[in-house]
Amino acid sequence: MALEIIESCVNCWACQPLCPNDAIMAANPPEFPHFLIVADKCTECLGDYAEAQCASICPIEGAILNELGEALNPPGSLTGIPPARWAAAQAEIAAR
């Protein structure tokens, strides 16, 4: 059981100090250009908090995945904008 931070991470440092298990490691470019979660240390905050602290503070939608590869902050969860509406707005802007 461990979470994963993927390449959309912008290294904002918001998650790292919140981890109760010190499982989040700073990036080591160019090998790893974003933060990493050490699987052996990550408990997904079970027993400590109701939700994973890294995901609760992460400002990037889809940057933290659970063990099934599902985003803990899926598209639209932070902005409140449904993905289809966001895509339509982006297309409209690009067409200008």
N, C-alpha and C positions, 0 to 999 in steps of 0.2 A: 504494500500500500504506500504509494508516494505520488506526489503531484509533479508536474513537469512545467518548466518555463520554456517557451519556444521563442523562435527568432523575432517575433514581433515585439518582444521586450525592448524597451528603450533605455534600460539601465537608469531609471529615475531614483533608485535607492529607497523607495517607499516601503517595499516589502521586507527588506533585509533586517531592519531592527525590530520588526514585529514578530518574527518567527520565534516561538517559545523553545524550539529545539536547536537553534543555530544551524538549521539545515540549508540555508540559502547562502551560496557562495558568490562572491563578486566575479564579474567577467574576467576572462583571461584571453584578450584578443591576441592574435587572430584566430587561435584555436576555438575559443568559445566567445563570440562577440556579445553575449548577453548573460544575465545571471543564470545560475544553475541551482537545482535543488538536489541535495545529496539524499538519494533514495533510502539509505540505511538510517538516516536521522529523521526523515519526514514521517510524521504520524497523521498528517492532514489535520492537525490540531485536535484530534479526538481525545477526549478526556480533559482538555484544557479550555476549549472554546466550542461554541455551537457551530461555527463555520471556520474554514481555513482563513487565517489572518492575512496571509499574502494575497489571496483573492479578494478579500474584503476591502483592501486598500488599493489594489492595482488599478491604475487609471487607463489601462489599455485593454479593450475588449478582446477576448480570445487569447490572451498571452499566457494564461495558466490553464493547464489541462489536468483532468483527473486520470486515473489509471486506465480508463476506457477511451481516452483521447477526446473527451468532451470538454468544451470550454466551460470554466467555472463562471466567467463573465462573458456569455455569448453575445454576438452582435445585437445591438439594440438595448442591451441590459443596462448600460450606463447612460446612454444618451436618451433613451426612451423613443428613439426613431426606429421603426420597423425596417429591417434590412431591405425589403423591396422598395420602400419609399426612399431610403438613402440612395439606392442604386439609380432610381429614376431621377433624383435630384442631381446626382453626379453626371448622369448622361445628359441632362439638360444643360448643365454648366459646360460640359465638354463640347456640346453642339454650338455654343455661342461663338 
